[in-house]
Amino acid sequence: MPALKVYVLVIISLLVSGYVPTLSSGSSTTAQAALANALRWLDVNQNPDGSYSSTPQYYQHWAAAAAYALWLNSSSSPEASRAYSWVASQMDNSSSGTWYEADIPGAILYSLAASENLGLMHNSSDYTALRNFQQSNGGFAGFAEPPTYAPVASVVDTSMALWGLIHAKAVNASSQEDAARYLFSLQNTTDGSFALTSNTVYNKLESLAPDPISLTALTLVVLKDASYAPRDSRISLGLDYLEKAVSASFKSSVDPSNSTGHVYAASLAAIAFNDYGRNPDALASISFIIAKQNADGGFRDESRGSTGSNALDTAWAAIALQLVPPGPEFGAYLPQLVIFGTIAGIAALAVIVGVVVYFVRRNKTQTPVSL
């Protein structure tokens, strides 16, 4: 019995001291390793001029995302510097292929502004050119909608353009409000998701948001920077939609056979959750991202037509891994309620054992001694 008493005291002392065996720094180490491998992929696969892909004139947004991911890790990164110099030159060149739609220059402008590299652009007309994409309905044009394939306003073009202009401090309050009003006009008031246009729910060829989850996450992130808060019922409804998506789609950490491969959507969702303070959902998204890393260190969203890792998905995964603070190992896999339930269970067990010990000893002292 003395040994049992010591055991009980050890359990109680561990609980009092705050030691919880299930909470470790394992996930932080895993996230750091995933980030290091992703950044290494971006280093290795960068072209000498700072661009990405064998046809970089069509992938300026890849370089913009990669530059920001590399810059977040080190503001003095030579790879980031090369990428930023290249995308800035693309913005200054009206015939570079950047200016066919609003989302690409918007993505570049956001990356340059967020990294304090706006000075690399030499043409002030770049801001005016992007603002000129805004339509009378408040949205920014770019998506070629069938059957006419004439450019129309879309959530992707509007979100990216507004994001870049906000961070560059190059949009007035009226234009910002009009753009936000347009975005909210395309929100599904039943489930909280956002559609691409009034006629198209989503289009998998829209690389900056090829599915409803990424469309919604991107829009929510931009609206946060436009000063919309979680207390806004439209924002909370959108976050609830993303939360359901985490449960339904980002399951690889629990069951790899029962999950999608939308790693780009998970990256944007992680950032959105983090921005609005929904940390458990952010960590669940990060866990999914890590589980989807390719053997070469890069990432690929399953919506892409090409195979293998690419700079866009790899960069946004790396960005999410850097913007979302690491959590405890089990925090990324289990709701906090389960953790507290585990602690409570251990405490209850200790109390039960203590009561048993007490009654056993009491019975011993009260039992008559036979002569």
C-alpha positions in Angstrom: 0.0 0.0 0.0 2.8 2.6 0.6 3.9 2.1 -3.0 0.3 2.9 -4.2 0.2 6.0 -2.0 3.5 7.2 -3.5 2.1 6.6 -7.0 -1.0 8.7 -6.2 1.2 11.5 -4.9 3.4 11.5 -8.0 0.3 11.8 -10.3 -1.0 14.7 -8.2 2.3 16.5 -8.1 2.6 16.2 -11.9 -0.8 17.7 -12.3 0.0 20.5 -9.9 3.3 21.3 -11.6 1.5 21.7 -15.0 3.2 18.8 -16.6 1.0 17.3 -19.3 2.7 14.4 -21.3 0.5 14.9 -24.4 1.6 18.5 -24.9 4.9 18.5 -26.6 6.9 20.6 -29.1 6.8 17.9 -31.7 4.4 19.7 -34.1 6.7 22.8 -34.0 9.6 20.7 -35.1 7.6 19.0 -37.8 6.4 22.4 -39.1 9.9 23.8 -39.1 11.2 20.8 -41.1 8.3 21.1 -43.6 9.1 24.8 -44.0 12.8 24.3 -44.4 12.1 21.7 -47.2 9.6 24.0 -48.9 12.0 26.9 -48.9 14.7 24.7 -50.2 12.5 23.7 -53.1 11.8 27.4 -53.9 15.6 28.0 -53.9 16.4 25.1 -56.1 13.7 25.7 -58.6 14.1 29.4 -59.1 15.3 30.6 -62.5 18.5 32.8 -62.6 16.4 36.0 -63.2 14.2 35.2 -60.1 11.2 33.9 -62.0 9.7 30.4 -61.9 8.5 27.9 -64.6 9.9 27.4 -68.1 7.3 30.0 -69.4 7.6 32.6 -66.6 5.6 35.2 -68.6 2.4 33.3 -67.6 3.4 32.8 -64.0 4.3 36.1 -62.4 2.0 35.3 -59.5 4.1 32.3 -58.8 7.2 34.4 -58.4 5.3 37.0 -56.3 4.2 34.3 -53.8 7.6 32.7 -53.8 9.3 36.0 -53.1 7.1 36.7 -50.1 7.6 33.2 -48.7 11.4 33.6 -49.0 11.3 37.1 -47.6 9.3 36.1 -44.6 12.1 33.6 -43.8 14.9 36.2 -44.4 14.4 39.7 -45.6 18.0 39.6 -46.9 17.4 36.5 -49.0 19.1 36.8 -52.4 16.5 34.5 -53.9 13.7 36.8 -52.6 15.6 39.9 -53.9 15.9 38.3 -57.4 12.2 37.4 -57.4 11.1 40.8 -56.3 13.2 42.6 -58.9 11.7 40.4 -61.6 8.1 40.8 -60.6 8.5 44.6 -60.2 9.9 44.8 -63.7 6.9 42.8 -64.9 4.6 45.4 -63.3 6.4 48.3 -65.0 6.2 46.6 -68.4 2.7 47.0 -69.9 3.4 44.3 -72.5 4.7 41.7 -70.0 1.4 39.8 -69.9 0.8 40.9 -66.3 -2.0 43.3 -67.1 -4.6 41.1 -68.8 -6.7 40.8 -65.6 -6.7 42.3 -62.1 -5.8 39.4 -60.0 -2.1 38.9 -61.2 -1.0 42.6 -60.7 -3.0 42.6 -57.5 -1.1 39.6 -56.2 2.2 41.1 -57.2 1.3 44.5 -55.6 0.3 42.7 -52.3 3.6 40.8 -52.2 5.7 43.9 -52.9 3.8 46.0 -50.3 3.7 43.4 -47.6 7.5 43.0 -47.9 8.1 46.8 -48.1 9.5 46.5 -51.6 7.2 48.9 -53.4 10.2 51.0 -54.2 11.3 48.5 -56.8 8.4 49.6 -59.0 9.3 52.7 -61.1 6.0 53.6 -62.7 3.4 55.3 -60.6 0.9 54.5 -63.4 0.9 50.9 -62.2 -1.5 51.9 -59.4 -3.8 53.7 -61.8 -3.7 50.8 -64.2 -4.8 48.4 -61.4 -7.6 50.8 -60.2 -8.9 51.0 -63.7 -10.0 47.4 -63.5 -12.7 48.3 -61.0 -16.2 48.2 -62.5 -19.4 50.1 -61.8 -20.6 47.2 -59.5 -17.5 47.7 -57.3 -15.8 44.5 -58.5 -12.5 44.2 -60.4 -12.6 42.6 -63.8 -10.5 39.8 -65.3 -12.3 36.5 -65.4 -13.2 35.5 -68.9 -16.7 34.1 -68.4 -18.3 31.8 -70.9 -20.0 31.7 -73.3 -18.7 35.1 -74.5 -15.4 34.9 -72.6 -15.5 38.6 -72.1 -13.7 39.8 -68.9 -16.1 40.3 -66.0 -15.7 41.2 -62.3 -15.0 38.2 -60.1 -14.3 37.5 -56.5 -10.7 36.5 -57.2 -9.8 39.6 -59.3 -11.5 41.8 -56.8 -9.9 40.2 -53.7 -6.4 40.2 -55.1 -6.7 43.8 -56.5 -8.2 45.1 -53.3 -5.6 43.3 -51.2 -2.7 44.8 -53.2 -4.2 48.3 -53.2 -5.0 48.2 -49.4 -1.4 47.2 -48.5 0.1 49.7 -50.9 -2.2 52.4 -49.4 -3.4 53.2 -53.0 -7.2 52.9 -52.7 -9.7 55.4 -51.3 -12.4 54.6 -48.8 -15.2 54.8 -51.4 -13.6 52.4 -53.8 -12.7 50.0 -51.0 -16.3 50.0 -49.7 -17.6 49.4 -53.2 -15.3 46.4 -53.6 -16.2 45.0 -50.3 -19.9 45.4 -51.1 -19.4 43.5 -54.4 -17.6 40.7 -52.5 -20.4 40.3 -50.0 -23.0 40.3 -52.9 -21.5 37.0 -54.0 -21.7 35.3 -50.6 -24.0 32.4 -50.2 -26.2 33.4 -47.2 -27.1 29.8 -46.5 -23.6 28.3 -46.0 -21.3 31.3 -45.9 -19.2 30.5 -49.0 -18.3 32.9 -51.7 -18.9 32.3 -55.5 -16.5 33.3 -58.2 -19.1 35.4 -60.1 -22.9 35.9 -60.2 -23.1 33.1 -62.8 -20.2 30.8 -61.8 -19.7 29.1 -58.4 -16.0 28.3 -59.1 -13.7 27.5 -61.9 -10.8 25.1 -61.3 -8.7 27.0 -63.9 -8.6 30.0 -61.6 -5.2 29.3 -60.1 -5.5 31.9 -57.3 -8.7 30.3 -56.1 -9.7 27.1 -58.0 -12.3 25.8 -55.5 -15.0 27.1 -53.1 -12.8 26.7 -50.1 -9.9 28.8 -51.4 -12.4 31.3 -52.8 -13.9 31.8 -49.4 -10.6 31.8 -47.5 -9.0 34.3 -49.8 -12.0 36.6 -49.6 -12.1 36.5 -45.8 -8.4 37.3 -45.5 -8.8 40.3 -47.7 -11.9 41.5 -45.9 -10.0 41.2 -42.6 -7.4 43.7 -44.0 -10.4 45.8 -45.1 -11.2 46.1 -41.4 -14.1 43.6 -41.2 -14.2 41.8 -37.8 -15.5 38.4 -36.7 -18.5 40.0 -35.0 -19.8 40.8 -38.5 -22.4 38.0 -39.1 -21.2 37.7 -42.7 -17.6 37.1 -41.6 -18.6 34.6 -38.9 -20.8 32.7 -41.4 -17.9 32.5 -43.8 -15.6 31.2 -41.1 -18.2 28.6 -40.1 -18.2 27.4 -43.7 -14.4 27.1 -43.6 -14.6 25.3 -40.3 -16.9 22.7 -41.8 -14.5 22.4 -44.7 -11.7 21.6 -42.3 -13.7 18.7 -40.8 -14.9 17.4 -44.2 -11.8 17.9 -46.4 -8.7 18.3 -44.3 -8.6 14.9 -42.7 -5.2 13.6 -43.8 -3.7 13.9 -40.3 -6.3 11.4 -39.1 -7.0 9.3 -42.1 -4.9 9.8 -45.2 -7.3 7.8 -47.4 -10.2 10.1 -46.5 -9.1 13.5 -47.6 -8.8 15.9 -50.5 -5.6 17.2 -51.9 -6.5 20.9 -51.8 -3.3 22.1 -50.1 -3.6 25.6 -51.6 -7.0 25.9 -50.0 -5.7 24.7 -46.7 -2.9 27.3 -46.8 -5.3 30.2 -47.3 -7.8 28.7 -44.8 -5.0 28.5 -42.2 -4.1 32.2 -42.7 -7.8 33.1 -42.5 -8.4 31.2 -39.3 -5.2 32.7 -37.8 -6.3 36.2 -38.8 -9.6 35.9 -37.1 -8.3 34.1 -34.0 -9.6 30.6 -34.7 -6.4 28.9 -33.6 -7.6 25.2 -33.4 -8.9 25.4 -37.0 -5.7 27.1 -38.1 -3.6 24.3 -36.6 -5.8 21.6 -38.2 -5.2 23.2 -41.6 -1.4 23.4 -40.9 -1.4 19.7 -40.0 -3.1 18.9 -43.3 -0.5 21.0 -45.2 2.4 19.2 -43.6 0.9 15.8 -44.4 0.5 16.7 -48.1 4.2 17.7 -48.7 5.8 15.9 -51.6 9.0 14.0 -51.3 10.9 16.8 -53.0 9.8 19.3 -50.4 7.3 21.1 -52.6 3.5 21.1 -52.8 0.8 20.6 -55.4 -2.9 21.2 -55.1 -4.9 18.5 -56.7 -6.8 21.0 -58.8 -3.8 21.8 -60.9 -3.6 20.4 -64.4 0.1 19.7 -64.2 1.8 17.0 -62.0 4.5 17.5 -59.5 5.3 20.4 -57.1 4.9 24.0 -58.3 6.0 27.3 -57.0 2.5 28.7 -56.2 1.3 25.9 -54.0 4.7 25.5 -52.4 5.0 29.2 -51.7 1.6 29.6 -50.1 2.2 26.5 -48.0 5.4 28.1 -46.8 3.7 31.4 -46.1 1.0 29.7 -44.0 3.7 27.7 -42.1 5.3 31.1 -41.2 2.3 33.2 -40.5 0.5 30.6 -38.3 2.2 30.2 -34.9 3.0 26.6 -34.1 0.8 24.9 -31.5 1.2 21.9 -29.2 1.5 18.6 -31.0 -2.0 17.4 -30.1 -3.5 20.8 -30.6 -3.2 20.3 -34.3 -5.1 17.0 -34.2 -7.5 17.2 -31.3 -9.9 19.9 -30.1 -8.8 21.6 -26.9 -11.8 20.0 -25.2 -10.2 16.6 -25.6 -7.0 17.8 -24.1 -8.7 19.2 -21.1 -10.8 16.1 -20.9 -7.6 14.0 -20.7 -6.3 16.2 -17.9 -9.6 15.9 -16.1 -9.6 12.2 -16.5 -6.1 11.8 -15.0 -7.2 14.0 -12.1 -10.3 11.9 -11.5 -8.3 8.7 -11.6 -5.9 10.1 -9.0 -8.8 11.0 -6.7 -10.4 7.6 -7.1 -7.1 5.9 -6.3 -6.7 8.1 -3.3 -10.2 7.2 -2.0 -9.5 3.5 -2.5 -6.3 3.8 -0.5 -8.0 5.7 2.3 -10.8 3.0 2.7 -8.3 0.1 2.5 -6.2 1.6 5.2 -9.2 2.5 7.3 -10.5 -1.1 7.1 -7.2 -2.4 8.2 -7.1 -0.2 11.3 -10.7 -1.2 12.2 -10.4 -5.0 11.7 -10.1 -6.9 15.1 -7.0 -8.9 15.7 -7.7 -12.6 16.3 -6.0 -14.1 19.3 
